[in-house]
Amino acid sequence: MPGLEDLYREIILDHYKSPRNRGTLEPPAIRTEGHNPLCGDEIEVYIAVDNDIVSDIKISGQGCSISQSSASMMSAAIKGKPVAEVRALIHRFKHMMSIEDVEEPDTSAPLGDLEALQGVVKFPVRIKCAVLAWNTLAEGLDTAAQ
């Protein structure tokens, strides 16, 4: 579907050129770093969790349009959500990226703009770019739970 692919390309470029939730958070926010040595993508994810809700998130780093767009879309999708819902979204996103082969995740929460990244699975080398921020976020949530 060429029209849909063009729309998805526009969404990815919009998030790359105008990233959402860019910046840093001061402690006690959790800060985690991710790095993709294959292509040099770097990401820092700052999350504030209050009463089991991701009350704030900021993203910084540098990399390709896929990694940075994915981070922007992720930050917009999870801000203000309960941690359990965020973890479910991480699982669902990874499933969409074909890296989690377990049962179909809960599909009750729509992916929204994140669906624009589903075309990345056609390029296996770029999947790591798309999931870098998500893996970094999961690590941060694990740290916050300790």
N, C-alpha and C positions, 0 to 999 in steps of 0.2 A: 504494500500500500504506500505509494510514493508520498501522498499528502500527509499521512501519519508520520512517516519517517522525517519529513521536513519539519513538522510540528515538534517532534521529539528533539531534533537537532537544534531548533530555536530555543527550546526549554533548557537544554544543556548549555548552550552558549550564553543564555541570559544569566543562569546561575554562575557561570564562569566569569563573565564580565561584571556582574553585580552580585557578588556573593552575600548571602544572608548570614547574620550573626558572626561577622568577622571581628576578631579582637581577642582579648584575654580577660580572665576573671582573676581577682585576687583570692588568696586563701581565705577561707577554708575550702574553696572550690577544689575539686579534684583535677589534676592536670596529668594527661597521659600523652605520650609521643608515639607516633607510628612512622615507619620508614619502609619504603619499597626499594631495596638496593638494585633491583633490575632496571628501574627507570629513573631513580633519584627522587621520586615523590616523597615529600615530608609533610606530616600533619601533626598539629597539636590540638587536642580536644580538651576544653575546660568545661566541667559540668558542676553545677550546684544542685544538690539533691536535698530537698526539704520535705519532711513528712512523706517520704517515699514518692515524691513527685520531682521530675527534672524541672526545677524552677527556672534555670537559666543554662544556656550553653553558648560557648564562643569557640570559634575555629580560627586557627592561624596555620600558616605553612605555605608551601609552594609545590607546584607540580603541574602535571598535564591537565587539560580541560576536563577529562573524565574524573580524575581524583578530586579535583577542586569543586567541580559541579556536584559530585556525589556528596561531598562533605557539606556543601551549602544546602542541598535538598534534605539531607539527613537532619541537619540542625533545625530546619524549619518544620520538619515532620514530627520531631520529638519534644520540642519545647513545650512545657506545661503538661506533659503526659505522665501518668504513673509509671514507675520503673518496670512493673510487670508488662505493661503495654509496650514499652520501649523494647524490652527484651524479645517480645513476640514479633515486633516489627523487624528487629535485627535478624531473627530467624527467618522471617518471611522474605526479607530482602536477599539473604544468602541463598535461600531456596530458589528465588527468581534468577539469581546469578548462577544457578546449577552447581553450587558447591556444598549444598547440604542435601543429601539424598534421603533423609528420613521422611516420615509421613508428611503429607501436605499440611503446612502451617495454617493456623487460624486466619481466615480471609475476611473477618468482619471489619477490620480497619482498612480502608482503602489506601493504596499506595500513592495515589495522586501523581505529582510530578515525578516521583521515583520510577514510575513505569517507563519514563523516557530512557532509562538506562538499560532496559531489557535487551536492546539491540547489541549491547556490549558482549553478550554471550557468543555472538558470531565470531568474536575475536578473542580467543582464550587468553592471549598474553595481556589483554587489557582488563580482564576480570579482577586481577589483583589491584589495579588502579581504582576500580569502582568500589571494592570492599575495604580498602585501607582505612578509611575513616570509621567504618562500621566496626572493624576489628579493634580499633583504638578506643572507640566508645565502649565496646563490651568490656575491654580491659579496665577502663575507668569505672564502669558500673560495678565490676567485681571488687575493685579497690574500695569503692564507697560502701559496699556491703560488709566489709571486714570490720 
